[in-house]
Amino acid sequence: MTSSIAQRAAAAVDEERVISLTQELVRIRSVYEPERGGNEREVVSHLAEVLSAMGLNPILEEVAPGRPNLICDWQGAHFDARLHKTLMFEGHTDVVTEGDSSKWHHPPFEAIIAGDSLFGRGSADMKGGVAAALCALEAVKKTAPDLPGRIRLGIVVNEEGMMTGIKHFISRGWADDVSGAIICEPEENEICLQQKGAMRINVLVTGVMSHGAMPYAGVNPITALSELIRQVARWQQSEQERSGEHPFLGFPWITPTIVKAPPAGEAQHNVMPAQAYMALDVRTIPGQEHSTILADLTKIAEGLEKRTPQLTISLDCFESRPWTETPPDDPLVRAIEHVYPTVLGSSPRYGGVPGATDGTFLHASSGIPIVTLGPGDRTIPHQCDEYVRIPQLIQASRLYAAAAVTYLGPQEK
């Protein structure tokens, strides 16, 4: 019974609506640029209008000025919160800057279709996934009005920053009754059960300022930082050898992404600065402990301090996003696997998420089983000429609809 309803739900997805809604969302520039007044408000307002037109009651909650989360529930006619499950579709409304528009072959906010692809900033990351989820909900609403379950849309802000949107969503209690979540990020419609963790570390090396002609009169923080970078690279190699290569996530990495000396103010050619700054972007895989990593890096820094009088090194891990792993026998995973061959015409394909997502906090803070699955090449986000393939976009929406009916419906004997 559930299989036939799932097939009807998948078939009920309006292909043209998925495409047009994606275009509408891409054409709304939702780059967070406080100096220009840019934020997510306009695109969230548009989504709220779309959902209201579907007969639903979206809720907007301000996370920061001009940055509202959108939450919207639909439930079957006989839904009982004490007995039935809630499936969440999660997405974000912010997109990164387009950079230099002249380097794009298609204007970044016009959502032009060329061949089988829809181009534009956010088309893959992740307005295509958001549109697919909304259209899947609409299909389920039409074909399974008595479904014994609830679908919750959590469309949040600031995923590209400090993920304050999903943190606010969780703090407000919206995750408390979620049984499982599909994170609609671009993963080529592969079923991703693991995602990398992330640590953001600020490193400040403090020496003694002096004249460039007399470096012996001071302590050069740049030299110490250079040695720290070399030792961190050696630590990375040993950690990769210890942990091995994950089949879906690859190796763990620790990458210097920003180096400044001095950290602020004007640099001068003939001045050895008092301080040097480095940002470290750490990406972890299952089996690694973030606390152990920070302890190892601290030990390296302390060794350099001991060998260099008047040198201090501080490490500030200001964000820790643990890796996640969902058991392959979780009911949500099984539901997606069950409908996958019918919707996509192939055996289930699996992958891994190379970066952290909002799902990190849903899993880590609330223990929610998450599956990351959505349309778009996983390598294309944040690049010029970002695009999503239209067949993949439609397949994702159909897969969401069929999986929702299967996961929330009565289990077949």
KOLRO-728512 format. One line per field, with one value per residue (C-alpha): residue in one letter; x, y, z. Coordinates in Angstrom, 2 decimals. Layout:
<sites>
titi: [A / ...]
px: [X / ...]
py: [Y / ...]
pz: [Z / ...]
</sites>
This chain:
<sites>
titi: [M / T / S / S / I / A / Q / R / A / A / A / A / V / D / E / E / R / V / I / S / L / T / Q / E / L / V / R / I / R / S / V / Y / E / P / E / R / G / G / N / E / R / E / V / V / S / H / L / A / E / V / L / S / A / M / G / L / N / P / I / L / E / E / V / A / P / G / R / P / N / L / I / C / D / W / Q / G / A / H / F / D / A / R / L / H / K / T / L / M / F / E / G / H / T / D / V / V / T / E / G / D / S / S / K / W / H / H / P / P / F / E / A / I / I / A / G / D / S / L / F / G / R / G / S / A / D / M / K / G / G / V / A / A / A / L / C / A / L / E / A / V / K / K / T / A / P / D / L / P / G / R / I / R / L / G / I / V / V / N / E / E / G / M / M / T / G / I / K / H / F / I / S / R / G / W / A / D / D / V / S / G / A / I / I / C / E / P / E / E / N / E / I / C / L / Q / Q / K / G / A / M / R / I / N / V / L / V / T / G / V / M / S / H / G / A / M / P / Y / A / G / V / N / P / I / T / A / L / S / E / L / I / R / Q / V / A / R / W / Q / Q / S / E / Q / E / R / S / G / E / H / P / F / L / G / F / P / W / I / T / P / T / I / V / K / A / P / P / A / G / E / A / Q / H / N / V / M / P / A / Q / A / Y / M / A / L / D / V / R / T / I / P / G / Q / E / H / S / T / I / L / A / D / L / T / K / I / A / E / G / L / E / K / R / T / P / Q / L / T / I / S / L / D / C / F / E / S / R / P / W / T / E / T / P / P / D / D / P / L / V / R / A / I / E / H / V / Y / P / T / V / L / G / S / S / P / R / Y / G / G / V / P / G / A / T / D / G / T / F / L / H / A / S / S / G / I / P / I / V / T / L / G / P / G / D / R / T / I / P / H / Q / C / D / E / Y / V / R / I / P / Q / L / I / Q / A / S / R / L / Y / A / A / A / A / V / T / Y / L / G / P / Q / E / K]
px: [0.00 / 2.71 / 4.69 / 1.77 / 1.12 / 4.81 / 4.76 / 1.74 / 3.39 / 6.53 / 4.50 / 2.49 / 5.53 / 4.96 / 8.13 / 7.54 / 6.79 / 10.07 / 11.97 / 10.08 / 10.29 / 14.04 / 14.32 / 12.24 / 14.46 / 17.75 / 16.59 / 16.28 / 19.79 / 20.11 / 23.79 / 24.41 / 26.12 / 25.36 / 27.21 / 24.80 / 21.73 / 21.75 / 20.12 / 17.64 / 14.42 / 13.11 / 13.59 / 12.03 / 9.02 / 8.61 / 8.75 / 6.15 / 3.83 / 4.29 / 3.46 / 0.47 / -0.86 / -0.59 / -2.96 / -0.22 / 0.69 / 4.38 / 5.98 / 8.79 / 11.16 / 13.77 / 17.24 / 18.86 / 17.58 / 16.51 / 17.37 / 14.24 / 13.98 / 10.96 / 9.17 / 6.16 / 4.30 / 1.88 / 0.36 / -1.95 / -5.60 / -5.15 / -1.74 / -1.12 / 2.10 / 2.25 / 2.21 / 3.47 / 6.76 / 7.84 / 10.11 / 12.01 / 13.24 / 16.07 / 17.54 / 19.08 / 18.26 / 21.59 / 24.04 / 27.65 / 28.69 / 28.89 / 32.33 / 33.24 / 30.09 / 32.09 / 33.69 / 30.29 / 29.12 / 25.53 / 24.48 / 24.55 / 21.02 / 19.01 / 18.50 / 19.10 / 18.45 / 20.96 / 20.72 / 19.63 / 21.10 / 19.82 / 22.58 / 22.89 / 24.30 / 22.52 / 21.03 / 22.80 / 23.69 / 20.87 / 17.81 / 17.28 / 17.06 / 14.68 / 12.39 / 12.48 / 11.43 / 8.51 / 7.24 / 7.62 / 5.52 / 2.88 / 2.79 / 2.46 / -0.29 / -2.26 / -1.79 / -1.63 / -3.96 / -4.43 / -0.72 / -0.08 / 2.79 / 3.99 / 6.38 / 8.23 / 10.09 / 12.98 / 14.38 / 17.00 / 19.43 / 23.20 / 24.32 / 27.22 / 28.34 / 28.18 / 24.98 / 23.06 / 19.81 / 19.81 / 21.12 / 18.17 / 15.79 / 17.04 / 16.99 / 13.33 / 12.39 / 11.56 / 13.92 / 12.54 / 9.88 / 11.69 / 12.17 / 14.49 / 15.75 / 16.71 / 19.31 / 18.67 / 22.27 / 23.82 / 25.15 / 24.27 / 21.26 / 23.56 / 22.55 / 25.07 / 25.14 / 28.43 / 29.68 / 32.95 / 33.37 / 34.96 / 37.00 / 37.72 / 40.86 / 42.41 / 46.13 / 47.89 / 51.69 / 53.16 / 56.82 / 58.66 / 58.47 / 61.76 / 63.42 / 63.85 / 67.53 / 67.98 / 65.87 / 68.09 / 66.54 / 63.13 / 61.41 / 59.98 / 56.45 / 56.49 / 59.43 / 57.67 / 54.44 / 56.33 / 57.73 / 54.27 / 52.84 / 55.56 / 54.89 / 51.14 / 51.72 / 53.78 / 51.04 / 48.46 / 50.49 / 50.80 / 47.08 / 46.16 / 48.35 / 46.73 / 43.10 / 43.37 / 41.20 / 37.47 / 35.61 / 33.22 / 34.92 / 38.55 / 41.34 / 41.13 / 42.76 / 44.11 / 44.50 / 45.94 / 43.49 / 44.47 / 47.89 / 48.40 / 51.33 / 50.51 / 46.94 / 45.59 / 46.89 / 49.48 / 52.37 / 55.76 / 58.64 / 61.25 / 59.26 / 59.24 / 55.73 / 54.90 / 52.22 / 51.23 / 47.84 / 46.75 / 43.34 / 43.20 / 40.35 / 40.29 / 38.15 / 37.66 / 36.34 / 34.71 / 37.14 / 38.79 / 38.13 / 38.13 / 39.37 / 42.38 / 43.18 / 43.14 / 45.35 / 47.86 / 48.02 / 48.40 / 51.32 / 53.03 / 52.56 / 53.89 / 57.00 / 57.74 / 57.17 / 59.65 / 62.37 / 61.85 / 62.08 / 59.47 / 57.29 / 53.67 / 51.17 / 47.44 / 44.93 / 41.24 / 38.91 / 35.83 / 33.69 / 33.61 / 31.24 / 31.54 / 31.44 / 28.17 / 27.30 / 23.79 / 23.33 / 22.55 / 19.60 / 17.84 / 14.21 / 14.80 / 17.73 / 15.69 / 12.78 / 15.03 / 16.73 / 13.34 / 12.05 / 15.37 / 15.25 / 11.68 / 12.33 / 15.85 / 15.88 / 19.07 / 20.31 / 20.90 / 24.10 / 26.03 / 28.41 / 29.76 / 29.54 / 32.95 / 31.91 / 29.72 / 26.03 / 23.15 / 22.55 / 25.67 / 23.83 / 20.55 / 22.47 / 24.93 / 22.54 / 19.31 / 20.38 / 18.28 / 19.17 / 20.09 / 20.51 / 22.09 / 20.67 / 19.99 / 20.42 / 23.62 / 27.25 / 28.94 / 31.98 / 30.09 / 28.97 / 30.77 / 32.19 / 31.46 / 28.74 / 27.15 / 24.41 / 22.01 / 21.00 / 17.25 / 16.73 / 18.55 / 16.42 / 13.18 / 14.48 / 15.31 / 11.78 / 10.25 / 12.63 / 11.72 / 8.00 / 8.26 / 10.61 / 8.33 / 5.29 / 7.29 / 8.94 / 5.79 / 3.26 / 2.17 / 4.91 / 4.11 / 4.13]
py: [0.00 / 2.47 / 1.73 / 2.64 / 5.87 / 6.71 / 6.23 / 8.49 / 11.14 / 11.07 / 11.29 / 14.21 / 16.49 / 19.35 / 19.48 / 22.97 / 24.25 / 22.89 / 24.66 / 27.96 / 28.12 / 27.51 / 30.38 / 32.66 / 31.96 / 32.37 / 35.74 / 37.08 / 38.06 / 36.78 / 37.49 / 38.68 / 42.04 / 44.26 / 47.22 / 47.13 / 46.03 / 42.58 / 39.71 / 36.83 / 38.71 / 39.06 / 35.43 / 34.23 / 36.50 / 35.00 / 31.46 / 32.38 / 33.64 / 30.41 / 28.29 / 30.42 / 29.96 / 26.20 / 26.59 / 26.30 / 28.57 / 29.46 / 30.94 / 33.50 / 33.92 / 36.67 / 35.35 / 38.76 / 41.95 / 41.11 / 37.43 / 35.35 / 31.57 / 30.01 / 27.05 / 25.40 / 22.21 / 20.02 / 16.94 / 14.19 / 14.32 / 11.72 / 12.79 / 12.14 / 13.64 / 10.90 / 8.10 / 9.37 / 10.63 / 14.05 / 14.29 / 17.51 / 18.94 / 21.36 / 24.07 / 27.54 / 30.78 / 32.62 / 32.35 / 33.43 / 36.44 / 36.09 / 37.71 / 39.37 / 39.14 / 39.71 / 36.28 / 34.57 / 33.35 / 33.72 / 36.58 / 35.21 / 36.26 / 35.75 / 31.97 / 31.36 / 27.87 / 26.61 / 23.02 / 20.89 / 23.22 / 26.18 / 28.71 / 31.17 / 31.82 / 29.51 / 27.28 / 24.27 / 25.66 / 25.42 / 27.06 / 24.12 / 21.82 / 24.19 / 24.38 / 20.59 / 20.17 / 22.61 / 20.93 / 17.51 / 18.68 / 19.95 / 16.55 / 14.66 / 17.02 / 16.27 / 12.51 / 11.42 / 13.66 / 10.94 / 10.21 / 9.33 / 11.73 / 15.30 / 17.12 / 20.12 / 22.59 / 24.27 / 26.88 / 28.82 / 31.70 / 32.06 / 28.56 / 30.09 / 31.89 / 30.70 / 28.70 / 30.90 / 30.04 / 26.35 / 27.06 / 29.41 / 26.81 / 24.23 / 26.65 / 27.47 / 23.79 / 23.13 / 20.13 / 18.49 / 16.40 / 15.75 / 12.02 / 12.34 / 15.02 / 15.22 / 17.94 / 19.15 / 20.18 / 19.51 / 15.95 / 14.75 / 12.93 / 10.49 / 9.16 / 10.66 / 9.15 / 10.72 / 14.28 / 15.79 / 17.75 / 21.19 / 23.20 / 26.91 / 27.96 / 31.42 / 31.37 / 34.46 / 34.45 / 37.25 / 38.18 / 41.47 / 44.29 / 45.68 / 47.46 / 45.29 / 46.19 / 44.87 / 41.68 / 40.50 / 43.25 / 41.58 / 38.23 / 37.63 / 36.13 / 35.48 / 33.10 / 31.28 / 31.11 / 29.65 / 26.90 / 26.30 / 25.84 / 23.28 / 21.34 / 21.41 / 19.96 / 17.13 / 16.52 / 16.37 / 13.72 / 11.57 / 11.97 / 10.95 / 7.87 / 7.03 / 7.55 / 6.37 / 7.44 / 7.30 / 5.60 / 8.54 / 11.47 / 10.98 / 12.22 / 14.69 / 18.07 / 21.02 / 24.04 / 27.51 / 29.84 / 33.32 / 34.69 / 38.31 / 40.14 / 42.38 / 41.09 / 44.65 / 48.04 / 49.04 / 46.71 / 48.35 / 46.93 / 47.86 / 46.87 / 43.41 / 43.23 / 42.19 / 39.73 / 37.38 / 35.78 / 32.57 / 30.98 / 27.19 / 25.31 / 21.74 / 19.06 / 15.82 / 12.32 / 9.66 / 8.36 / 11.70 / 13.57 / 17.36 / 17.71 / 15.50 / 17.51 / 20.77 / 19.21 / 18.04 / 21.49 / 23.13 / 20.82 / 21.84 / 25.52 / 25.02 / 23.34 / 26.38 / 28.70 / 26.78 / 27.05 / 30.78 / 33.22 / 36.01 / 34.16 / 33.24 / 31.39 / 31.32 / 29.00 / 29.87 / 27.16 / 29.35 / 26.83 / 23.04 / 21.16 / 17.41 / 14.89 / 12.99 / 9.42 / 7.98 / 4.21 / 2.50 / 0.66 / 3.84 / 3.90 / 7.11 / 5.56 / 2.45 / 4.53 / 6.44 / 3.24 / 1.62 / 4.28 / 5.12 / 2.50 / 3.44 / 7.18 / 7.27 / 3.99 / 2.74 / 1.11 / 3.53 / 5.55 / 6.65 / 9.49 / 11.66 / 15.35 / 17.06 / 19.99 / 20.65 / 21.49 / 22.65 / 18.94 / 18.88 / 20.68 / 18.83 / 15.61 / 16.78 / 18.88 / 16.96 / 13.44 / 13.55 / 10.98 / 12.97 / 12.06 / 14.64 / 14.31 / 16.93 / 18.09 / 19.65 / 18.76 / 18.84 / 20.64 / 23.54 / 25.64 / 28.99 / 28.84 / 31.10 / 29.74 / 27.71 / 25.51 / 22.69 / 20.09 / 20.17 / 16.38 / 16.04 / 18.81 / 17.06 / 13.66 / 15.11 / 16.45 / 13.13 / 11.28 / 13.57 / 13.01 / 9.23 / 8.95 / 11.09 / 8.91 / 5.74 / 6.98 / 8.46 / 5.92 / 2.66 / 0.05 / -2.83 / -6.37]
pz: [0.00 / 1.00 / -2.19 / -4.46 / -2.56 / -2.74 / -6.50 / -6.81 / -4.63 / -6.78 / -9.98 / -8.58 / -8.39 / -10.84 / -12.93 / -14.29 / -10.81 / -9.45 / -12.23 / -12.01 / -8.21 / -8.35 / -10.84 / -8.62 / -5.64 / -7.53 / -8.89 / -5.33 / -4.25 / -0.68 / -0.03 / 3.52 / 3.09 / 6.08 / 4.58 / 1.60 / 3.52 / 1.93 / 3.80 / 3.46 / 4.24 / 0.67 / -0.31 / 2.96 / 2.38 / -1.09 / 0.28 / 2.89 / 0.13 / -1.83 / 1.22 / 2.13 / -1.41 / -0.79 / 2.17 / 4.81 / 7.70 / 7.62 / 10.72 / 10.52 / 13.45 / 13.44 / 14.20 / 13.62 / 11.98 / 8.43 / 8.91 / 9.60 / 9.80 / 8.16 / 9.75 / 8.20 / 9.16 / 7.27 / 8.84 / 7.73 / 8.77 / 11.50 / 12.79 / 16.48 / 17.85 / 20.51 / 17.94 / 14.63 / 13.22 / 12.00 / 8.96 / 8.48 / 5.19 / 5.96 / 3.79 / 3.97 / 2.20 / 2.28 / -0.61 / -0.90 / -2.93 / -6.69 / -6.75 / -10.05 / -12.19 / -15.36 / -14.92 / -15.18 / -18.61 / -17.41 / -15.10 / -11.53 / -10.53 / -13.72 / -13.40 / -17.10 / -18.47 / -21.01 / -22.19 / -19.24 / -16.61 / -14.61 / -13.87 / -11.02 / -7.58 / -5.17 / -7.87 / -6.36 / -2.92 / -2.18 / -3.63 / -5.94 / -2.92 / -1.13 / -4.18 / -4.54 / -0.89 / -1.19 / -4.34 / -2.74 / 0.21 / -2.19 / -3.94 / -0.64 / 0.50 / -2.69 / -2.83 / 0.83 / 2.85 / 5.48 / 5.91 / 9.58 / 10.02 / 9.79 / 7.46 / 8.81 / 6.62 / 8.40 / 6.02 / 7.95 / 7.60 / 7.96 / 7.01 / 5.10 / 8.26 / 11.86 / 11.30 / 13.72 / 11.92 / 12.74 / 16.26 / 16.80 / 15.33 / 17.84 / 20.78 / 20.05 / 20.39 / 16.74 / 16.60 / 19.74 / 18.01 / 14.72 / 14.10 / 11.09 / 8.71 / 5.07 / 4.51 / 0.97 / 0.18 / -3.26 / -3.16 / -6.68 / -5.22 / -3.47 / -0.06 / 2.36 / 5.85 / 6.95 / 6.89 / 7.93 / 11.11 / 11.24 / 13.70 / 13.29 / 15.15 / 15.52 / 16.19 / 17.57 / 17.83 / 19.95 / 19.86 / 20.36 / 17.83 / 16.48 / 13.58 / 10.49 / 10.43 / 13.97 / 14.25 / 17.12 / 19.25 / 19.12 / 18.61 / 15.16 / 15.33 / 11.59 / 11.89 / 14.71 / 12.73 / 9.75 / 11.97 / 13.45 / 9.92 / 9.13 / 12.31 / 11.73 / 8.24 / 9.74 / 12.32 / 9.50 / 7.69 / 10.79 / 11.55 / 8.01 / 8.35 / 11.69 / 10.65 / 7.05 / 4.14 / 4.78 / 1.89 / 1.42 / 3.16 / 2.21 / 4.49 / 7.37 / 6.68 / 8.60 / 6.36 / 7.05 / 5.31 / 6.52 / 7.53 / 8.64 / 10.20 / 11.89 / 12.45 / 12.17 / 11.15 / 8.57 / 7.79 / 7.13 / 5.16 / 7.78 / 10.89 / 12.43 / 13.91 / 17.43 / 16.36 / 13.57 / 13.01 / 11.30 / 10.75 / 10.71 / 9.02 / 10.37 / 8.70 / 10.58 / 9.88 / 12.08 / 14.66 / 15.40 / 18.63 / 18.43 / 21.99 / 21.20 / 18.08 / 20.02 / 22.72 / 20.07 / 18.47 / 21.87 / 22.63 / 19.38 / 20.26 / 23.78 / 22.40 / 20.25 / 23.21 / 25.37 / 22.72 / 22.14 / 25.07 / 25.08 / 22.54 / 23.26 / 21.10 / 21.79 / 20.11 / 20.17 / 18.85 / 18.47 / 16.56 / 16.74 / 14.46 / 15.05 / 12.23 / 11.91 / 11.04 / 10.65 / 11.07 / 7.74 / 9.29 / 10.45 / 9.22 / 7.25 / 5.41 / 4.68 / 3.36 / 0.94 / -0.21 / -0.77 / -3.17 / -4.84 / -7.66 / -8.60 / -8.71 / -10.16 / -12.06 / -10.43 / -7.27 / -4.40 / -4.76 / -1.70 / -0.94 / 1.84 / 2.67 / 2.45 / 4.66 / 7.66 / 7.16 / 9.33 / 9.84 / 12.00 / 14.79 / 14.31 / 14.87 / 17.51 / 19.59 / 19.21 / 18.21 / 15.04 / 12.35 / 9.25 / 5.61 / 3.33 / -0.17 / -2.80 / -6.40 / -7.66 / -8.17 / -4.75 / -6.20 / -7.84 / -4.82 / -4.40 / -7.95 / -10.90 / -13.20 / -10.42 / -11.87 / -11.12 / -13.68 / -14.23 / -14.44 / -11.11 / -9.61 / -10.56 / -9.45 / -6.04 / -5.57 / -6.59 / -4.27 / -1.35 / -1.93 / -2.21 / 0.77 / 2.94 / 2.25 / 2.87 / 6.06 / 7.60 / 6.35 / 7.94 / 7.74 / 5.39 / 6.81]
</sites>
